[in-house]
Amino acid sequence: MAIKTYKVTTEMTDGWQVRADIGKHRMVIDQPSAGDTGPNPLDTFLFALAGCISTIAKMTAREQGFELRGIRVEVSGELNPAGLAGKPSDDPVGFKHIDIQADIDADLNEADKQAFLELVCARCPVHDNLLRATPVSHQSR
């Protein structure tokens, strides 16, 4: 398959609100202590992971020929806020640990549900970016 490029451009002006027009959608990220007009970046990050897992689960179930009546994905992350606040810490600035719990509504036994979730996570690009370091470059303009 051909490589596909995804691109998001954000804008922050007054306050803490970050906005982006992504396709036909307007997305807003904000801070609870500011305008609180949208989720914060960390919640949005966890939402992206849960959303990707849910989408890949639906695709995979269809390919495997069974009905996925629903999936509820709960993602939680532990983070020491010292680093992002500019304070010294031995912890990473990002999440120390991320936990994924999936309630899979399908006619599968528990072992098959776990195997299905493992397959789904192996195909999820967001999950993969967390497991394997993706080179990131940054520059100001």
HUTA-V774323 format. One line per field, one symbol per residue. psi: psi as a letter, one per 20 degrees, with the letter a starting at -180 (. if undefined). burial: + if it has 9 or more other C-alpha atoms within 8 Angstrom, else -. Layout:
# HUTA-V774323
psi: ???
burial: ???
This chain:
# HUTA-V774323
psi: qqpppqppprppdqbjppqqoocjqppppaphichljrrrhghhghgggghgggghgggggghikqpohrpopppqqppojgghjjqqqiqqhaphqpppppoonrmqrgghgghggggghhiohggghhhpppppqqqq.
burial: -----------+---++++++------+++++--+++-++---+-+++++-+++-+++-+++-----+--+-+-+-+-++-++--------++-++-+---+-+-+------+---+--++--+-++++------------
